[in-house]
Amino acid sequence: MSLFTWPFKRKQYAGLGNPRFVGDIVAANEAINDALAAIIGTTNIAAGGTLIIGQSYVVMGGSITYNSSLYTVGQVFTAVAGFTTFTTSAGGYVVSNDFFIVSGLDFIGGVTNTFNPGIFYLQGQFYIINAPFTEGLYLAANPTDTMPQPFGDGNSRNIYTLMQAVTTSTPSGTTTPEFLGNMNAYRIGLKYINTLIQALVVTTSSLGSAAFKTVTNTPTAGQIPYWDNLYTKTQISNGFLKIDGSNGPMTGPLVLNADPTDAKGAATKSYVDSQGAKRLVSGNTVVGDISSSNTNVTVSLGTTLADNNYLVLITVISLGTPGNDATTIFVVHNKTTTGFDVLFHEVASVVQDISIDWVVFHF
């Protein structure tokens, strides 16, 4: 049982304490309303609050600006992609313009089709329609204060608001849809499913149809469909580099997004090149005997460098008698972009048999 027809809301008065009630039924009625409101989501949305794309909203106070358009009390708008908040300069707020049937409102077919009384949700609040009504009408909110009680200041005040509804033939942003047929699509269970479908439709529209391509081939046991192709677990596993690198090496280049900042981060080629000398080219040149006091040997790089600002490292290799081959000194000169010269001098007049290994570095 209930003290009065549900739904209802407890009224509050500034500066006055409501009389104390010990009846459990009164408290239970109010708790039911609060619980359903929390589950469904009846919280007013203020400026800056998050709107759901594809959901429609109605302005309940002041005025608001959404997607560069101004809306006033009673006007409805639908949230679109890219615009999930609104602003206000007049304390405006919105609530969901959603509607669904909680209970009752059954369709009764006949000579004159009618709907039984019931409870429904509209724009953030639950309402009750107490009497049957004919098909083709809309329901609009018509709250009525009820249950007068004496207060400590000697005045009697209504302490509850009965959230009831009335029928209307004129639709507006604050009315339900037109009641036609069984209205099953608006019952709370199906309404929830329809909301999910609507969200999926919006997502599909945002991503484009290519994001949901139909697989034309029929998978068999052990196969996974992806676009127009079918893959086995092994094929998918082999298509990705595992964390232990067991199915490497990679067949293409790995391109990093930036130079490393972590001590163990992978380095890019440009980073390594910028950190010190870079080996450009190397080779070996046979010199043989230093037959005069100053023997010049020209070394060709075998390529053309960007400039001659490079470092040459040379090692003399003995091919003959070590004692004889150790009687030479040398100096590098005349560096060009295609080669360099090595000028040798012999300390003792003996026959040498030497070659040089050389490496060119660039800074």
C-alpha positions as CSV (number, residue, x, y, z in Angstrom):
1,M,0.0,0.0,0.0
2,S,0.9,3.6,-0.2
3,L,-0.2,6.8,1.5
4,F,-0.9,8.4,-1.8
5,T,-0.5,7.7,-5.5
6,W,3.2,7.4,-6.5
7,P,5.3,9.1,-7.9
8,F,5.8,12.1,-5.6
9,K,8.5,14.4,-4.3
10,R,9.0,15.7,-0.8
11,K,8.8,19.5,-0.7
12,Q,11.3,21.7,1.2
13,Y,10.8,25.2,2.7
14,A,13.6,27.7,3.3
15,G,14.0,28.5,6.9
16,L,11.4,25.9,8.1
17,G,11.9,22.4,9.3
18,N,9.4,19.9,7.9
19,P,7.4,18.0,10.5
20,R,8.8,14.7,11.6
21,F,7.1,11.6,10.2
22,V,7.7,8.2,11.6
23,G,5.7,6.2,9.0
24,D,7.9,3.8,7.2
25,I,5.7,3.8,4.1
26,V,6.2,7.5,3.6
27,A,10.0,7.1,3.8
28,A,9.9,4.0,1.6
29,N,7.9,5.9,-1.1
30,E,10.4,8.7,-1.2
31,A,13.3,6.2,-1.2
32,I,11.9,4.4,-4.2
33,N,11.6,7.7,-6.2
34,D,15.2,8.7,-5.3
35,A,16.6,5.2,-6.1
36,L,14.9,5.1,-9.6
37,A,16.1,8.7,-10.3
38,A,19.7,7.6,-9.5
39,I,19.5,4.5,-11.6
40,I,17.9,6.2,-14.7
41,G,19.9,9.4,-14.3
42,T,17.6,12.3,-13.7
43,T,20.3,14.8,-12.6
44,N,20.1,18.3,-14.0
45,I,23.0,19.0,-16.4
46,A,24.5,22.4,-15.8
47,A,26.8,24.4,-18.2
48,G,30.0,22.4,-18.9
49,G,28.3,19.1,-18.1
50,T,28.8,16.2,-20.6
51,L,26.0,15.6,-23.2
52,I,25.6,12.2,-24.9
53,I,25.8,12.4,-28.7
54,G,22.5,11.5,-30.3
55,Q,20.5,12.2,-27.1
56,S,18.0,15.0,-27.1
57,Y,17.7,17.5,-24.3
58,V,15.2,20.1,-23.1
59,V,16.1,23.5,-21.5
60,M,14.4,23.6,-18.0
61,G,15.7,26.9,-16.7
62,G,17.1,30.2,-18.0
63,S,18.7,29.9,-21.5
64,I,21.7,28.1,-22.9
65,T,23.9,28.3,-26.0
66,Y,24.7,25.0,-27.7
67,N,26.6,24.6,-31.0
68,S,26.4,28.4,-31.6
69,S,22.5,28.4,-31.2
70,L,20.5,29.9,-28.3
71,Y,17.8,27.8,-26.6
72,T,15.3,29.0,-24.0
73,V,13.0,27.2,-21.5
74,G,11.0,24.4,-23.2
75,Q,13.1,24.2,-26.3
76,V,14.7,20.9,-27.3
77,F,18.0,20.2,-29.1
78,T,20.0,17.0,-30.0
79,A,23.6,16.6,-29.1
80,V,25.9,16.1,-32.1
81,A,29.4,14.9,-32.6
82,G,32.0,17.5,-31.6
83,F,29.7,19.4,-29.2
84,T,29.2,17.7,-25.9
85,T,28.9,20.8,-23.6
86,F,26.9,24.0,-23.6
87,T,27.3,27.4,-22.0
88,T,24.8,29.7,-20.2
89,S,24.6,33.4,-19.2
90,A,21.3,33.1,-17.5
91,G,21.7,30.1,-15.1
92,G,20.2,27.8,-17.7
93,Y,20.3,24.0,-17.3
94,V,19.0,21.0,-19.3
95,V,17.7,17.5,-18.6
96,S,17.4,14.5,-20.9
97,N,14.4,14.8,-23.2
98,D,14.1,11.0,-23.0
99,F,10.8,9.3,-22.5
100,F,10.0,5.7,-21.5
101,I,7.2,3.8,-19.8
102,V,7.9,2.4,-16.4
103,S,4.6,0.6,-15.8
104,G,1.0,0.5,-17.0
105,L,-0.1,2.5,-20.0
106,D,-1.2,-0.7,-21.7
107,F,-2.9,-0.4,-25.1
108,I,-6.6,-1.4,-25.2
109,G,-7.9,-2.0,-28.7
110,G,-11.5,-1.5,-29.5
111,V,-14.0,0.8,-31.2
112,T,-12.1,3.7,-29.5
113,N,-8.5,2.6,-28.7
114,T,-7.4,3.6,-25.3
115,F,-4.5,3.4,-22.8
116,N,-4.7,2.4,-19.2
117,P,-3.2,4.6,-16.3
118,G,0.5,4.2,-15.7
119,I,3.8,5.7,-14.7
120,F,6.3,7.1,-17.2
121,Y,9.7,9.0,-17.2
122,L,10.0,12.3,-19.0
123,Q,12.8,14.9,-19.0
124,G,14.4,13.8,-15.7
125,Q,11.3,13.1,-13.7
126,F,8.7,10.3,-13.1
127,Y,5.0,11.1,-13.6
128,I,1.7,9.2,-13.2
129,I,-1.4,9.5,-15.3
130,N,-4.4,8.4,-13.1
131,A,-7.1,7.9,-15.7
132,P,-7.4,6.0,-19.0
133,F,-7.1,8.2,-22.2
134,T,-7.8,7.8,-25.9
135,E,-5.2,7.1,-28.6
136,G,-3.7,10.1,-30.5
137,L,-3.0,12.2,-27.4
138,Y,0.2,13.4,-25.7
139,L,1.0,13.5,-22.0
140,A,2.3,16.6,-20.3
141,A,3.5,17.3,-16.7
142,N,0.9,18.7,-14.2
143,P,2.4,18.5,-10.7
144,T,0.0,19.1,-7.8
145,D,1.0,19.9,-4.2
146,T,-0.7,17.6,-1.7
147,M,-0.8,16.3,1.9
148,P,-1.1,19.5,4.1
149,Q,0.6,19.5,7.5
150,P,1.0,22.1,10.3
151,F,4.3,23.7,10.8
152,G,5.9,25.2,13.9
153,D,5.1,28.8,12.8
154,G,1.4,28.0,12.9
155,N,0.9,27.7,9.1
156,S,-0.2,24.6,7.2
157,R,1.7,23.7,4.1
158,N,1.6,20.9,1.5
159,I,4.6,18.8,2.1
160,Y,4.6,16.6,-1.0
161,T,4.2,17.3,-4.8
162,L,2.3,14.7,-6.7
163,M,4.1,14.3,-10.0
164,Q,1.0,13.7,-12.1
165,A,0.3,14.2,-15.8
166,V,-2.5,15.3,-18.0
167,T,-3.4,14.6,-21.6
168,T,-3.0,17.2,-24.4
169,S,-3.6,17.3,-28.1
170,T,-0.8,19.8,-28.7
171,P,2.8,18.4,-28.8
172,S,5.7,20.5,-27.5
173,G,9.2,20.1,-26.2
174,T,7.9,19.2,-22.8
175,T,5.4,16.5,-23.8
176,T,5.7,12.8,-24.5
177,P,5.5,11.3,-28.0
178,E,2.1,10.8,-29.4
179,F,0.5,7.6,-28.0
180,L,-0.3,5.3,-30.9
181,G,-0.5,1.5,-30.9
182,N,1.1,-0.6,-28.1
183,M,4.0,1.8,-27.5
184,N,6.2,-1.2,-26.6
185,A,9.3,0.5,-28.2
186,Y,9.1,3.0,-25.3
187,R,8.9,0.5,-22.4
188,I,12.0,0.7,-20.2
189,G,13.6,-2.6,-21.3
190,L,13.3,-2.0,-25.0
191,K,14.0,1.7,-24.6
192,Y,17.4,0.8,-23.1
193,I,18.2,-1.5,-26.0
194,N,17.1,1.1,-28.5
195,T,19.4,3.7,-26.9
196,L,22.3,1.4,-27.3
197,I,21.4,0.9,-31.0
198,Q,21.1,4.6,-31.5
199,A,24.6,5.1,-30.0
200,L,26.0,2.5,-32.3
201,V,24.3,4.2,-35.3
202,V,25.9,7.5,-34.3
203,T,29.3,5.8,-33.9
204,T,29.0,4.2,-37.4
205,S,28.1,7.5,-38.9
206,S,31.2,9.2,-37.3
207,L,33.6,6.5,-38.3
208,G,32.2,5.9,-41.7
209,S,30.9,2.7,-43.3
210,A,34.4,1.4,-44.0
211,A,35.0,0.8,-40.3
212,F,32.3,-1.9,-40.3
213,K,33.1,-3.7,-43.5
214,T,31.1,-6.9,-44.1
215,V,33.2,-10.1,-44.3
216,T,32.1,-11.9,-47.4
217,N,33.8,-15.3,-46.7
218,T,32.3,-17.7,-44.2
219,P,34.8,-18.7,-41.4
220,T,35.3,-22.3,-40.4
221,A,36.6,-23.8,-37.2
222,G,39.9,-22.2,-36.1
223,Q,39.5,-19.2,-38.5
224,I,39.0,-15.5,-37.6
225,P,37.3,-13.2,-40.2
226,Y,39.0,-9.9,-40.9
227,W,37.7,-7.7,-43.7
228,D,37.4,-10.0,-46.8
229,N,40.0,-12.5,-45.5
230,L,40.1,-15.4,-43.1
231,Y,43.0,-16.1,-40.8
232,T,44.1,-18.9,-38.5
233,K,45.5,-18.3,-35.0
234,T,49.0,-19.2,-36.4
235,Q,48.8,-16.8,-39.2
236,I,47.8,-13.9,-36.9
237,S,50.5,-14.9,-34.4
238,N,53.2,-14.9,-37.1
239,G,52.0,-11.6,-38.4
240,F,53.1,-9.7,-35.3
241,L,56.5,-9.3,-33.7
242,K,56.3,-11.0,-30.3
243,I,57.7,-9.4,-27.2
244,D,60.5,-12.0,-27.0
245,G,61.4,-11.4,-30.7
246,S,61.0,-15.1,-31.4
247,N,59.2,-14.6,-34.7
248,G,61.7,-12.0,-36.0
249,P,63.5,-10.5,-37.7
250,M,61.3,-7.8,-39.2
251,T,61.1,-7.7,-42.9
252,G,60.8,-3.9,-43.2
253,P,62.4,-0.9,-41.6
254,L,61.4,0.2,-38.1
255,V,60.8,4.0,-38.0
256,L,60.9,5.7,-34.6
257,N,59.0,8.8,-33.8
258,A,61.8,10.7,-32.1
259,D,65.3,10.6,-30.6
260,P,65.6,8.6,-27.4
261,T,65.2,10.3,-23.9
262,D,65.3,7.1,-21.8
263,A,68.6,5.5,-21.1
264,K,67.4,2.2,-22.6
265,G,65.4,3.8,-25.5
266,A,66.0,2.8,-29.1
267,A,68.1,5.3,-31.0
268,T,67.4,6.8,-34.4
269,K,70.0,7.0,-37.2
270,S,70.0,10.8,-37.0
271,Y,70.6,10.6,-33.3
272,V,73.6,8.3,-33.6
273,D,75.1,10.4,-36.4
274,S,74.9,13.5,-34.3
275,Q,76.6,12.0,-31.3
276,G,80.2,11.6,-32.7
277,A,82.4,10.5,-35.5
278,K,80.8,8.5,-38.4
279,R,82.8,6.1,-40.4
280,L,82.5,7.0,-44.0
281,V,84.8,4.7,-46.0
282,S,87.8,2.4,-45.4
283,G,90.4,0.5,-47.5
284,N,93.9,-0.9,-48.0
285,T,96.6,0.5,-50.2
286,V,99.9,-1.2,-51.2
287,V,102.9,1.1,-50.8
288,G,105.9,-1.3,-51.3
289,D,109.4,0.2,-51.0
290,I,110.1,3.8,-50.0
291,S,112.6,4.4,-52.8
292,S,113.3,8.0,-52.0
293,S,113.5,10.4,-49.1
294,N,110.0,11.5,-49.7
295,T,107.6,9.1,-51.4
296,N,104.0,10.3,-52.0
297,V,101.2,7.8,-52.2
298,T,97.7,8.9,-53.5
299,V,94.8,7.1,-51.9
300,S,91.4,7.1,-53.8
301,L,88.3,6.9,-51.6
302,G,86.3,5.3,-54.3
303,T,83.5,7.7,-53.7
304,T,82.8,11.5,-53.5
305,L,82.2,13.0,-50.0
306,A,80.3,16.1,-49.2
307,D,83.4,17.9,-48.0
308,N,87.0,17.3,-47.0
309,N,86.5,17.9,-43.3
310,Y,87.3,14.3,-42.3
311,L,89.8,12.4,-40.1
312,V,92.1,9.7,-41.6
313,L,93.4,6.9,-39.4
314,I,96.2,4.9,-40.9
315,T,98.0,1.7,-39.8
316,V,101.2,0.6,-41.5
317,I,101.3,-3.1,-42.3
318,S,104.6,-4.9,-42.6
319,L,104.8,-7.2,-45.7
320,G,108.5,-7.8,-45.7
321,T,111.4,-7.6,-43.2
322,P,110.1,-6.1,-40.0
323,G,113.3,-4.3,-39.2
324,N,113.4,-2.6,-42.6
325,D,109.7,-1.8,-42.7
326,A,110.0,0.0,-39.3
327,T,112.3,2.6,-40.8
328,T,109.5,4.9,-42.2
329,I,107.4,7.8,-41.0
330,F,104.5,9.4,-42.8
331,V,102.1,12.4,-42.8
332,V,98.6,12.9,-44.4
333,H,98.1,15.9,-46.7
334,N,96.1,17.2,-49.6
335,K,92.7,15.9,-48.5
336,T,90.0,16.2,-51.1
337,T,86.4,15.0,-51.4
338,T,87.7,12.0,-53.5
339,G,91.0,11.1,-51.8
340,F,94.1,12.1,-49.9
341,D,97.9,11.8,-50.1
342,V,100.3,10.1,-47.7
343,L,103.8,11.4,-47.7
344,F,106.4,8.8,-46.5
345,H,110.0,9.4,-45.4
346,E,112.5,6.6,-44.8
347,V,114.9,6.9,-41.9
348,A,117.4,4.3,-43.3
349,S,118.2,3.5,-46.8
350,V,116.8,-0.1,-46.9
351,V,114.2,-1.9,-48.9
352,Q,110.7,-1.7,-47.3
353,D,107.7,-3.7,-48.2
354,I,104.6,-2.1,-46.6
355,S,100.9,-1.5,-47.1
356,I,98.5,0.8,-45.2
357,D,95.0,0.1,-43.8
358,W,93.0,3.4,-43.7
359,V,89.7,4.6,-42.3
360,V,88.0,7.9,-42.9
361,F,85.7,9.4,-40.2
362,H,83.5,12.5,-40.3
363,F,82.4,14.6,-37.4
